[in-house]
Every structure is written in C-alpha cells, then in structure tokens.
C-alpha cells in the first residue's frame, strides 16, 4: 500500500473544503458507467435469420478496491447487441463467444423500453448503471476468415465454405467480361454447374459430327 494513502484518499484530500468536495465528486463519478471494453461469453443467436438477440458479456477492466486490489467484474447477462438493420433489410453478423468489443450504458433504466420495444417510463431511478449495457460490436479482434472486403482494388466476398445468392431474379452486369474459375470439371468434384448440368465439360447428346454448331438456347 502506498504510504500516506487511505483508500482512495491522499494527504491532500482533507487539506481544505475544496479538496474534500472534489474527492466526493470523484467518488460519485466513479459510479457512472459510460463505455467499456468487454468480451462476449454467450450469444442467443448463431447466424440464423431471426430477430436480433442478446449476449452475455464480461467487462475487461477490473474494479479496484481502496487498497489497490483488483476485483474482476461479474458477467452482464442478456444484454441487447447492435445489428445493422433498416426495416426488413439487415446484415446478419451475430457476436460469437470470445469476441472483444465495446459496451455502452444507457443514462436511464432501459429495461421497460427494451421489453416494450417502444416508449416507456424507466423501470427505476438508476442512472448510468452496469445493468443497462448494450453491446455495439467488435474491436481488438483477429484476422477474419470470412469477409466482405472493400479496397481500391474493388470488392471481394470471401468464404471458406459456400456463397449463396437467393432471389427471384439475380442480375450480373459487367462492362467487359465475367470470369468463372473452378478447380474441378464435374459436379461430383465440386465444379461449376448451371441448372444441375456441368458447365465444363459441357456436351449435347444426339448431335452428329459435322461443321455446324448446335442450335440456340430455347
């Protein structure tokens, strides 16, 4: 323990009324939560097409006692997290355990507003409390393996498993060319297919050898 220090006080704390008042104000400000670095422990969603869910998260900066002993913070449970969404349009990237990110804390009790998903009176008189945290998303995380990358070279969509485009109509517009690269030439080998038919190689049955081309697409 530092000599001359008692708890959060120091020898100057009681030197005059101003210093004593400053000490009291600092103690009260210490109860105000604003933004904290947190780690996700659990998420209610796992990438499915569902309403936005909740996370359990741990505040990474330990609390401290008056004699400078660390006190790890408990887990904040069932806190809403941010999704980029407008109406029925969304980017679904649910948090995963181990993610590091930012949590912000509402200035008033938000429990009734969260339950109603609309205007409501605060559930209590608490302010800037740990219980009113919201998870905003990742910081300090590692290199992604699945991503959308935007740079001066263009836009890349990369997945180690599969990319699916699903819509009544899919339009691909290119001013010069469209290139499809596939390491295999058969459907069984994972190659390129259109309507279930292999694209390379592509054969038409019932055609006699000659100098003419096959008929057009009907």
URZI-V316410 format. One record per residue. N is the residue number from 1. SS is DSSP state (hx for helix, st for strand, lp for the rest). PHI is phi as a letter, one per 20 degrees, with the letter a starting at -180 (* if undefined). OMEGA is omega in degrees with one decimal (none if undefined). Layout:
n->N ss->SS phi->PHI omega->OMEGA
n->N ss->SS phi->PHI omega->OMEGA
//
This chain:
n->1 ss->lp phi->* omega->-179.5
n->2 ss->lp phi->f omega->-178.7
n->3 ss->lp phi->f omega->177.3
n->4 ss->lp phi->n omega->-179.4
n->5 ss->lp phi->d omega->176.8
n->6 ss->st phi->d omega->-175.4
n->7 ss->lp phi->m omega->179.7
n->8 ss->lp phi->e omega->-179.7
n->9 ss->st phi->e omega->172.0
n->10 ss->lp phi->c omega->-175.6
n->11 ss->lp phi->g omega->-177.9
n->12 ss->lp phi->e omega->-174.9
n->13 ss->lp phi->g omega->-177.1
n->14 ss->lp phi->d omega->-177.8
n->15 ss->lp phi->f omega->178.7
n->16 ss->lp phi->b omega->-177.0
n->17 ss->hx phi->f omega->-180.0
n->18 ss->hx phi->f omega->-179.6
n->19 ss->hx phi->f omega->178.6
n->20 ss->hx phi->f omega->179.0
n->21 ss->hx phi->f omega->177.8
n->22 ss->hx phi->f omega->178.8
n->23 ss->hx phi->f omega->179.6
n->24 ss->hx phi->f omega->-180.0
n->25 ss->hx phi->f omega->179.5
n->26 ss->hx phi->f omega->178.0
n->27 ss->hx phi->f omega->178.5
n->28 ss->hx phi->f omega->177.7
n->29 ss->hx phi->f omega->179.3
n->30 ss->lp phi->f omega->177.7
n->31 ss->lp phi->e omega->-178.3
n->32 ss->lp phi->e omega->178.2
n->33 ss->lp phi->e omega->-179.2
n->34 ss->lp phi->c omega->179.1
n->35 ss->st phi->c omega->179.7
n->36 ss->st phi->c omega->170.3
n->37 ss->st phi->e omega->-175.9
n->38 ss->st phi->c omega->174.2
n->39 ss->st phi->c omega->178.8
n->40 ss->st phi->f omega->177.1
n->41 ss->st phi->d omega->-178.2
n->42 ss->st phi->b omega->176.8
n->43 ss->st phi->c omega->-178.4
n->44 ss->lp phi->f omega->-179.7
n->45 ss->lp phi->d omega->-179.8
n->46 ss->lp phi->c omega->174.5
n->47 ss->lp phi->n omega->-179.3
n->48 ss->lp phi->f omega->177.8
n->49 ss->lp phi->e omega->-176.1
n->50 ss->lp phi->c omega->172.2
n->51 ss->lp phi->f omega->179.2
n->52 ss->lp phi->g omega->-173.8
n->53 ss->lp phi->d omega->-176.8
n->54 ss->st phi->c omega->175.8
n->55 ss->st phi->c omega->163.5
n->56 ss->st phi->d omega->-175.2
n->57 ss->st phi->b omega->179.1
n->58 ss->st phi->d omega->175.0
n->59 ss->st phi->f omega->-172.2
n->60 ss->lp phi->e omega->179.3
n->61 ss->lp phi->e omega->-177.8
n->62 ss->lp phi->f omega->167.6
n->63 ss->st phi->f omega->-178.8
n->64 ss->st phi->c omega->174.9
n->65 ss->lp phi->e omega->179.9
n->66 ss->lp phi->f omega->178.9
n->67 ss->lp phi->e omega->170.5
n->68 ss->lp phi->m omega->176.0
n->69 ss->lp phi->e omega->-178.0
n->70 ss->st phi->f omega->175.1
n->71 ss->st phi->c omega->179.3
n->72 ss->lp phi->g omega->-178.5
n->73 ss->lp phi->e omega->175.4
n->74 ss->lp phi->f omega->-179.0
n->75 ss->st phi->e omega->173.5
n->76 ss->st phi->e omega->-170.6
n->77 ss->st phi->d omega->172.4
n->78 ss->st phi->l omega->179.3
n->79 ss->st phi->e omega->178.7
n->80 ss->st phi->f omega->176.8
n->81 ss->st phi->c omega->-176.3
n->82 ss->lp phi->f omega->168.5
n->83 ss->lp phi->c omega->174.9
n->84 ss->st phi->f omega->-173.7
n->85 ss->st phi->b omega->173.1
n->86 ss->st phi->c omega->-174.7
n->87 ss->lp phi->m omega->179.0
n->88 ss->lp phi->e omega->-178.6
n->89 ss->st phi->d omega->-175.4
n->90 ss->st phi->b omega->166.2
n->91 ss->st phi->d omega->-174.8
n->92 ss->lp phi->e omega->174.0
n->93 ss->lp phi->c omega->-176.7
n->94 ss->lp phi->f omega->176.9
n->95 ss->lp phi->f omega->177.8
n->96 ss->lp phi->c omega->178.3
n->97 ss->lp phi->g omega->-178.0
n->98 ss->lp phi->n omega->177.5
n->99 ss->lp phi->f omega->173.6
n->100 ss->st phi->d omega->-177.6
n->101 ss->st phi->a omega->-178.4
n->102 ss->st phi->d omega->171.3
n->103 ss->st phi->d omega->174.4
n->104 ss->st phi->d omega->-174.2
n->105 ss->st phi->c omega->-176.5
n->106 ss->lp phi->f omega->-178.7
n->107 ss->lp phi->f omega->178.6
n->108 ss->lp phi->c omega->175.9
n->109 ss->lp phi->g omega->-175.1
n->110 ss->lp phi->d omega->-172.9
n->111 ss->hx phi->f omega->-178.8
n->112 ss->hx phi->f omega->177.8
n->113 ss->hx phi->f omega->179.4
n->114 ss->hx phi->f omega->180.0
n->115 ss->hx phi->f omega->-177.3
n->116 ss->hx phi->e omega->-172.5
n->117 ss->lp phi->l omega->-179.1
n->118 ss->lp phi->a omega->-178.3
n->119 ss->lp phi->g omega->178.8
n->120 ss->lp phi->a omega->174.8
n->121 ss->lp phi->f omega->175.4
n->122 ss->lp phi->g omega->-179.5
n->123 ss->lp phi->f omega->179.1
n->124 ss->lp phi->b omega->179.6
n->125 ss->lp phi->e omega->-179.2
n->126 ss->lp phi->f omega->-179.4
n->127 ss->lp phi->c omega->176.7
n->128 ss->lp phi->l omega->-171.8
n->129 ss->lp phi->d omega->177.0
n->130 ss->hx phi->g omega->-174.8
n->131 ss->hx phi->f omega->-176.3
n->132 ss->hx phi->d omega->-179.6
n->133 ss->st phi->f omega->174.7
n->134 ss->st phi->c omega->179.7
n->135 ss->st phi->e omega->-174.9
n->136 ss->st phi->e omega->-179.7
n->137 ss->st phi->p omega->-164.8
n->138 ss->st phi->e omega->164.8
n->139 ss->lp phi->b omega->175.5
n->140 ss->lp phi->m omega->-178.6
n->141 ss->lp phi->e omega->-174.2
n->142 ss->lp phi->e omega->-177.9
n->143 ss->lp phi->f omega->-179.8
n->144 ss->lp phi->f omega->175.2
n->145 ss->lp phi->d omega->178.1
n->146 ss->lp phi->c omega->-168.6
n->147 ss->st phi->a omega->166.2
n->148 ss->st phi->d omega->-175.5
n->149 ss->st phi->d omega->176.6
n->150 ss->st phi->d omega->-178.8
n->151 ss->st phi->b omega->178.1
n->152 ss->lp phi->f omega->-179.8
n->153 ss->lp phi->e omega->-179.4
n->154 ss->st phi->p omega->-178.7
n->155 ss->st phi->d omega->177.3
n->156 ss->st phi->c omega->172.9
n->157 ss->st phi->d omega->-172.1
n->158 ss->st phi->c omega->174.9
n->159 ss->lp phi->c omega->176.8
n->160 ss->lp phi->f omega->-177.2
n->161 ss->lp phi->c omega->-172.8
n->162 ss->lp phi->b omega->172.3
n->163 ss->lp phi->d omega->-178.1
n->164 ss->lp phi->d omega->171.6
n->165 ss->lp phi->d omega->-176.6
n->166 ss->lp phi->c omega->179.5
n->167 ss->lp phi->a omega->174.9
n->168 ss->lp phi->g omega->178.1
n->169 ss->lp phi->c omega->175.6
n->170 ss->lp phi->d omega->-179.8
n->171 ss->lp phi->d omega->174.0
n->172 ss->lp phi->d omega->-178.1
n->173 ss->lp phi->d omega->178.2
n->174 ss->lp phi->c omega->-178.0
n->175 ss->lp phi->f omega->-179.4
n->176 ss->lp phi->c omega->-175.5
n->177 ss->lp phi->b omega->173.2
n->178 ss->lp phi->c omega->-178.4
n->179 ss->lp phi->d omega->175.6
n->180 ss->lp phi->d omega->179.0
n->181 ss->lp phi->d omega->177.9
n->182 ss->lp phi->c omega->-176.6
n->183 ss->lp phi->f omega->-177.7
n->184 ss->lp phi->c omega->-176.4
n->185 ss->lp phi->d omega->179.8
n->186 ss->lp phi->c omega->177.8
n->187 ss->lp phi->f omega->-178.2
n->188 ss->lp phi->f omega->-179.2
n->189 ss->lp phi->e omega->178.6
n->190 ss->lp phi->n omega->-176.8
n->191 ss->lp phi->f omega->-176.6
n->192 ss->lp phi->e omega->177.8
n->193 ss->st phi->c omega->175.7
n->194 ss->st phi->c omega->-175.9
n->195 ss->lp phi->l omega->177.1
n->196 ss->lp phi->n omega->-179.8
n->197 ss->st phi->d omega->-179.5
n->198 ss->st phi->f omega->-179.9
n->199 ss->lp phi->e omega->176.0
n->200 ss->lp phi->c omega->-8.5
n->201 ss->lp phi->f omega->-177.9
n->202 ss->lp phi->c omega->-177.0
n->203 ss->lp phi->c omega->171.7
n->204 ss->lp phi->d omega->178.3
n->205 ss->lp phi->e omega->174.7
n->206 ss->lp phi->m omega->-179.2
n->207 ss->lp phi->d omega->177.8
n->208 ss->lp phi->e omega->-179.6
n->209 ss->lp phi->f omega->179.5
n->210 ss->lp phi->a omega->-176.3
n->211 ss->lp phi->e omega->-177.2
n->212 ss->lp phi->e omega->175.7
n->213 ss->lp phi->e omega->174.7
n->214 ss->lp phi->f omega->179.8
n->215 ss->lp phi->f omega->-179.2
n->216 ss->lp phi->f omega->179.7
n->217 ss->lp phi->f omega->179.3
n->218 ss->lp phi->d omega->none
//
